[in-house]
Amino acid sequence: MTSWISKITHCALPIAAAASFATPGLTQGASTQWSQNPVADWIGGNTRFAMDLSYRGTLPSVTGKPMGLGAIGFDFHHVVSSASRDIGTVTAQGYLLRFDNANTRPGFVEGPDDWDWTWRILTFNYTALTDGWLNIKAGHLEMPYGLEWIFDSNGTLRDYQLGPNLGIKADWGVSANGVLKNFEYEVSVTRGLGMEIRDIGDSYAICGRIGTPSDRQLVVGLSGFHGEVISPGPLVNRTRFGIDVQRQLGAWTLLGELSVGDDNDDSRTQAIAELNWVNNDESLMIYLQDVGRWRESSGKTDSQNRIALGAQYRPDNNWDLSTELRQDLETLPGAERAFTLVAQVRYRF
Amino acid sequence: MPSMLMHVMLGITTTFATALTLNAQAFCALRDPIRHIKLMHDSPTEYRSLVARIDEQVRSAVSELLPFTLHARELGRHTLYVLTEEGRSNGYLHARSEASPWGMVEVVWSFDEDLRVRAFRFQRCRAPGRPRFESESFHKWLKGQSFSDLLEALDQRGLALAPKYKKQFSGEERLAVTIIRSALKAIAVTDLAWGSNIAERRLTTLLANTCGATRFETKPRKNQEYVVIGRNQSGQEVGRAARILERENQISASRIVVFNADRQVLLESALRQQRASTLPATPMAESQPPSTLNIRKRATLTAYAQ
């Protein structure tokens, strides 16, 4: 099975690139006030573009040595349209990352002080196939799983632990996605490589989420994941099933996610609970989040638990100031309980 | 070395960004228009995105039309969804965000070609009173409301309901005001930021509806003003429609005037007038405010200029 998945996902990016550039040339040119010049439409038309600069400092009590993460990136969003309808959406989020004294870091980072270029998202979502119930996305896409599917936490301190849970947060491949009156869904088939591009064998990942519409006050979603995916060691056979819930109560929101499954033959469980509050114009959010993990191996269960109090302040469209206080309540054997202070300044323009 | 590289990259990106006059991330994006279109329109409807920049000029123009204006975070690039049904123009979809005691209320608005409310849906609303405003009776009340109708539903400062509506929305006045303010902003911004893009569609549709025109000839004028000549199947002129701006050479509300073949005004549509309605065939009455009279004269000159 893995060979055909690998073939499909190998083709994903060229197909996405070709489709996104070829489509407007084939379909535009009708006499309207907004599509007489396809080139101008690409450059100055239905495009949103923002530069994104940020720096994050982390101070763990265990080492007392600050770690830093700088990012210079861009965020490109373009709707490809014919004279009368939208055809698809190109999304590109590329970032140059700078790690300073990063003792804990993602697998694709080679050392504690390193530069890395990453594509958080690079996709073309073809939306002209049906009236919305089936769209096809290809490229480097985010795993459709859990709370992260509703709340994009990329570049923020607030996080829904997709990377630690699945081993990959975004991956190269294709997905089918759509919205219907009473539910929305996305199912992806990807390479199981995460940020890596090199071939590491017969890796693959199949992931999906189906949920009630995210514009409601109560949102429930079911997710699933299975694959042979990248890890610091050999490929891991990983399976997860998850349920996520969002309940809005005025300015307060309750969030929860429970995920169970296994890595090879070892059982894994992750639970997230969050309570957050926003002010009138949502320039300020304060949240309390608890993340618990349990792993069972050879009949022995280890667990870890961390609670975090965070604040995010966005006074305008440009600035985003965040801070988070994290306290380990329980750690895996051999690890010290730590209090960690994290702060980030972000500027988009 | 890494530090130096970081500085160089910052310099390059800043220069690049400034040169292209980039904009910040949009504040309220309509994430999945398809579901809203499906739920608000029974028939199959195609949509086409039109992204425009909502800047300080638009914000200032909104403040001339309303007793309130856009929040600083509402500026940026936003999308209007232009709807088409079986090849015919079928209105617009636009989302606006409004601050409330329950966080931002994001409302998706569907307008007809005359920018009257056709339907609405919440994209996000945490308010406990939300179900009351999703009821059929509220949708019925809102359907067909024009900009001036909605403005009359608020007090002079736009902060509370007008006295005659207080009983109707008793207990949920705050959310009612939030929704009405959102509709007013959405109509104003659609006209001010996308008015020239959709002018031809609107003029053509209004000519077809009022004069029965089936063939159309567009004559772009200066300063985003447009004239469309409507003809019947045999090519005979049956009417003209002109879009002019209330204030020349700057972003301002538009006024659409439709004339019949005898150059009489059949319809006048504007945000600022008391009521956008069909006018009598000889509308140049002495009682009209001078500004309206002047604008109508200018519309006539624009429509029939050689």
Interface residues (C-beta under 8 A of the other chain):
Chain A: T32 Q33 W34 G45 N46 T47 R48 F49 A50 M51 L53 G70 I72 F74 D75 V79 S81 S82 A83 S84 R85 D86 L96 R98 D113 W115 T127 D131 G132 V179 L180 K181 E184 P213 S214 D215 Q217 Q248 L249 G250 A251 T253 V278 N279 N280 D281 E282 S283 R314 D316 N317 N318 R348 F349
Chain B: P2 L5 M6 M9 L10 T13 T14 F16 A17 L20 L22 N23 A24 Q25 A26 F27 R31 D32 I34 R35 K38 L39 P44 E46 Y47 R48 S49 L50 V51 H71 A72 R73 L75 G76 R77 T79 T84 G87 A99 S100 P101 W102 G103 M104 R121 F122 Q123 R124 C125 R126 A127 P128 R130 S196 N197 I198 A199 E200
